[in-house]
């Protein structure tokens, strides 16, 4: 556990140093420069939740940007990564390629990814996905907030972006608050959750 915290700290420092050197979308650059107004600030934090403390499975239902209905039952039995985001969020733009990288790494191993867009309508979400090469679906949650509420009943969602790793039983196994610092952090959390036995 100590080794993992050290790894997370080292990775975070490296990622922050690299972030200052990379160019990108103007919204992402505004965020890096401290001028992003749409961002809900939250200190970067990684929380792993021990199995006995995970509580009840999250039950949700929503409609994706392409009009497909998805429910928690669709993902039960596999590991699910859920990312709360919206298109004008600078940190969401910065972390999008990292999320996609981990999705590509694990999609053939029983891991699914689902975005939850908390602000935009389908056309904006689809445009974001095209512009940022995101290939996994997102629920459009702006109209009723049902999906965010379902997750908020079992775990804090204090910032956008927030990324959750859901175990095979539908329970929150890990939470990343704020912008993902590196793909390796999420990859480690996914691998750890994937290695667990389903109860």
C-alpha positions in Angstrom: 0.0 0.0 0.0 2.9 2.4 0.8 4.5 1.5 -2.5 1.3 2.4 -4.3 1.0 5.8 -2.6 4.6 6.6 -3.5 3.9 5.5 -7.1 0.8 7.7 -7.2 2.7 10.7 -5.8 5.7 10.3 -8.1 3.4 9.8 -11.1 1.3 12.9 -10.1 4.5 15.1 -9.9 5.7 13.8 -13.3 2.3 14.3 -14.9 2.1 17.9 -13.5 5.5 18.7 -14.9 4.6 17.3 -18.3 1.3 19.1 -18.3 3.1 22.4 -18.3 5.0 21.4 -21.5 2.2 20.0 -23.6 0.0 22.1 -25.9 -3.6 21.3 -26.5 -7.1 22.6 -27.0 -7.6 26.2 -25.9 -10.0 25.1 -23.1 -7.4 22.7 -21.8 -4.8 25.5 -22.0 -7.0 27.9 -20.1 -7.4 25.3 -17.4 -3.6 24.8 -17.2 -3.3 28.6 -17.0 -5.9 28.9 -14.2 -8.5 30.6 -16.4 -11.0 27.8 -16.8 -14.3 29.1 -15.3 -16.4 26.0 -16.0 -14.2 23.7 -14.0 -15.5 22.6 -10.6 -12.3 22.6 -8.6 -11.3 19.5 -6.6 -7.9 18.5 -5.2 -6.6 15.4 -7.0 -7.2 12.4 -4.8 -7.2 8.6 -5.3 -9.3 6.6 -2.9 -9.3 2.8 -2.9 -12.2 1.2 -1.0 -11.7 -2.1 0.8 -14.1 -4.8 -0.1 -16.0 -4.8 3.2 -16.5 -1.1 3.0 -18.0 -0.9 -0.5 -21.6 -0.9 0.5 -24.5 -1.6 -1.9 -24.3 -2.0 -5.7 -25.1 1.1 -7.7 -28.3 0.8 -9.6 -28.7 3.2 -12.6 -30.3 3.7 -16.0 -29.6 6.3 -18.6 -29.6 7.0 -22.3 -26.3 7.5 -24.3 -25.5 10.2 -26.8 -26.6 7.8 -29.6 -30.0 7.1 -28.0 -29.1 3.6 -26.5 -30.5 2.8 -23.1 -28.0 1.4 -20.7 -28.5 0.1 -17.1 -26.3 -1.2 -14.3 -27.5 -4.7 -15.2 -25.7 -4.4 -18.5 -22.3 -4.2 -16.7 -22.8 -6.5 -13.8 -20.2 -9.3 -13.7 -17.5 -7.1 -15.3 -15.4 -4.2 -14.1 -16.8 -0.8 -15.1 -15.1 2.6 -15.2 -17.4 5.6 -15.0 -16.2 9.1 -15.8 -18.2 12.2 -15.0 -17.4 15.0 -17.5 -18.7 17.7 -19.7 -17.3 19.2 -22.9 -16.3 22.7 -21.7 -14.4 21.2 -18.8 -10.6 21.8 -19.3 -9.5 18.9 -17.1 -11.9 16.6 -19.0 -10.2 17.5 -22.2 -6.7 16.9 -20.7 -7.6 13.5 -19.3 -9.7 12.2 -22.3 -6.7 10.5 -24.0 -5.6 8.8 -20.8 -9.1 7.4 -20.3 -9.2 6.2 -23.9 -5.7 4.6 -23.4 -6.9 2.6 -20.5 -10.1 1.7 -22.2 -8.1 0.3 -25.2 -5.8 -1.6 -22.8 -8.6 -3.4 -21.0 -11.7 -3.6 -23.3 -11.0 -7.2 -24.2 -10.5 -8.2 -20.6 -14.1 -7.8 -19.3 -13.8 -4.1 -18.6 -16.3 -1.5 -19.8 -16.1 2.3 -19.8 -19.0 4.7 -19.6 -19.0 8.4 -19.5 -21.7 10.4 -17.7 -22.0 13.8 -19.3 -23.5 16.1 -16.7 -24.0 19.3 -18.8 -24.3 18.8 -22.6 -26.8 17.6 -25.1 -26.0 14.6 -27.4 -24.6 16.6 -30.3 -22.0 18.3 -28.1 -21.0 15.0 -26.5 -20.6 13.4 -29.9 -18.5 16.3 -31.2 -16.3 16.0 -28.1 -15.9 12.3 -28.7 -14.9 12.9 -32.3 -12.5 15.7 -31.5 -10.8 13.8 -28.7 -10.9 10.3 -30.2 -13.1 8.9 -27.4 -14.7 5.6 -28.5 -16.7 4.5 -25.4 -20.2 5.7 -24.9 -21.5 8.4 -22.5 -24.9 8.8 -20.8 -26.5 12.2 -21.3 -27.5 13.1 -17.8 -28.1 16.9 -18.0 -31.9 16.6 -18.3 -32.7 14.7 -15.1 -29.4 13.9 -13.3 -30.6 10.4 -12.5 -27.3 8.6 -13.2 -25.2 11.1 -11.1 -27.8 10.9 -8.3 -27.6 7.1 -8.3 -23.8 7.2 -7.9 -23.9 10.1 -5.4 -26.1 8.0 -3.1 -23.2 5.6 -2.5 -20.0 7.7 -3.0 -19.1 11.4 -3.0 -18.9 13.1 -6.4 -17.5 16.4 -5.4 -15.7 17.6 -8.6 -15.8 17.3 -12.3 -14.1 15.2 -13.5 -14.6 12.3 -11.2 -13.7 8.7 -12.2 -15.0 5.6 -10.5 -14.0 2.0 -10.8 -16.9 -0.3 -10.2 -16.3 -4.0 -9.2 -18.0 -7.0 -10.7 -20.7 -6.8 -8.1 -21.6 -3.2 -9.1 -19.9 -1.6 -6.1 -17.5 1.4 -6.1 -14.0 0.0 -5.6 -12.0 3.2 -6.3 -12.6 6.9 -6.8 -10.4 9.4 -8.6 -11.4 13.0 -7.7 -10.3 15.7 -10.1 -8.3 15.3 -13.3 -6.6 12.0 -13.8 -2.9 12.6 -13.5 -1.7 9.6 -15.6 -3.1 6.6 -17.4 -1.0 4.4 -15.2 -2.9 5.3 -12.1 -6.2 4.3 -13.6 -4.7 1.2 -15.2 -3.4 0.0 -11.8 -6.8 0.5 -10.1 -8.6 -1.3 -13.0 -6.0 -4.2 -12.8 -6.4 -4.5 -9.1 -10.2 -4.6 -9.3 -10.1 -7.0 -12.3 -7.9 -9.4 -10.2 -10.5 -9.6 -7.4 -12.8 -12.6 -7.1 -16.5 -11.8 -7.5 -18.5 -12.5 -4.3 
